[in-house]
Amino acid sequence: MAVANTKSTAITNFDAYERADAVRHRGRVFESAGTVETLAADDAASVYRLVRVKSSDRITSIKLASDAITGASAADVGLYQTAANGGAVLDADFFATDVDISSGIAFTEVLLEATATDISKCDKALWELYGLSTDPRVDYDICVTVNDVTAAGTISMKVQGGQ
């Protein structure tokens, strides 16, 4: 067996006197938060847009909280185009699948629930996580989609990341 001395991409670039990418090393940190109120009359597959992020952001945390929303046992956390870009779903469960919000949850980390955000990709910008070859330089909405809503309630989200 050998003793390893392995470097990350950022450290390798510093050692080679290259400028490290600010998204991966010493970038600006941000936090965004959003809250929506669900209505008992909301239909199945309702989409709640909570936080807007940039395609170049490196997302480090997505925390979800909710009141007890009867019947909304499965909530997905996904990525959508903004209204200005057509509002289409990119991946409804990109970050998390089937989060149980029926009995209410305190702020719970959901970022690492989906396979798209596995730990080997922690240094990737959002456009890279989504599998694009270049940064489209657009904004995206992080949304919660629920299977059904039979009671009114509150859903809140806090997103942290770097730019």
N, C-alpha and C positions, 0 to 999 in steps of 0.2 A: 504494500500500500504506500501511496505517496501523499505528502502534505500538499494540499492545494493552495494556490494563491490566485484566486479568480477575481476579475474586475468586472463591474457593470459597464454598460456602454458609456455612461456619463464619465466615469473615472478613466476609462480607456481614452476617451476624447480629451480629457484634461491632460493626461500624461503625454499625449501626442501634440499638445499645445493647440488643440482645436477648441473652438468655443462650444461649450455644452448647450444643448437645447434647453431653453428656460422652462419649457413645459415639464421636463424631466428633472431639472436640477435648479433649485433656488428661484423658482417662478413665483409669481404673485398668487397668494392664496385668497380664495373667496368663499363666502357662504351665501346661499340664496334660500329663501323660505316661502312657502305658499300654503294657503288654507282654502278649502272649499266646503260648502254646505250641501249635503245631499238632501233630496226630497223623497218622501215616501212614494211619490208618483213617478220617480225616475225609472226608466225601463232597463231591462237587462242589456248588458254591453255598453252602459253609459261610460263616457270618457271624461275624466276630470283632469284638466290641465293645471299643473301645480307650479312648476319651476321651468324657467327658460335658461338654456345653457348654449354656449358656442361650440361649434364642431371642433374647435382647437383646444377646448378645455380638457384637462385630465381629471376625471371625476374620482374622488377618493372616499366619498361617503354619501350614501342615500339613506336617510332615516325616515321611517313612516310611522305615523300615529293616527289613531282613529277612536271615535266613540264606538260604542256597541251599535253596529248597523245591522239589524236583523235581516237575514236572508242574503247578505253580502258576504257569504262565507269564503269566496275566492276572489282575491284582487290581484291583478297583474300590474307590474310597474314596467312601463315601456317607453319607447322613443317614437316621437311623432314629428312631422314637419310642422312648422308654425302656420298660422292662418295665412300669412303673407306668401308662403310657399305652397299653399294648397291644403294644408292641414292633414294630409294623409298619414296613416299609420306606417311607420317603417318597420317596427317590430313591437307588438303589444306587450310582450313579456321579455324584452331584452334584458332587463335588470333583475326581475323577480317574477315568479310564477306562483299562483294560488296562495297568496298570503292571506291567512284567516283574519278577517276584521269583524266577524260577527259578534264577538264578545268584547271588542275594543282592545287596542294595544297601546302601550306606552311607546315612545320613540324607539323603534327597533331597526337595526341595520339590515338593509335588504340588498345592498350593492353586490355582495359576493354570492348571492343565492343562485344566480344564473351562470351557466357555463361560459357565456360570452365574456364574463368579467373574472376569469380565473386568475389566480395570484401571479402567474407568470406574465400577465399583461398589465401589471400595476403601473408601469411607466408609459403606457400608451395614451395618446389623446383620443377623444371620443370618435373621431373619424376613423382612426386606426382600429379601435375596438369593433366598430361597425363593419370593418372589412373593406373600406374604400382605399383606393391606391393613392389618392391625393386629397388634401383638405379642401372641401367645397366652400369653406368660409361662409357658412350659414349658421343660423340659430336653429335649435331644436327645442321642443317641449318635452319635459319628462312628465308622463301622465300615469294616472291610475285608471284601470278599466275594471269594472266590477261585473260579476255574473248576474246579479239581481240586487235590487234595493227595495226593501219593504218597510223601511223606517228612515226617518230623517236623522242626520248626524253630521259630524265634522270629520274631515280627513285633512291631515296636515303633513307636510314634507319639509325636510331640511336637506339641502344638498351642499356638500363641500367639495372643493377641488382646487386646481391650480391652473394658471394661465402662463 
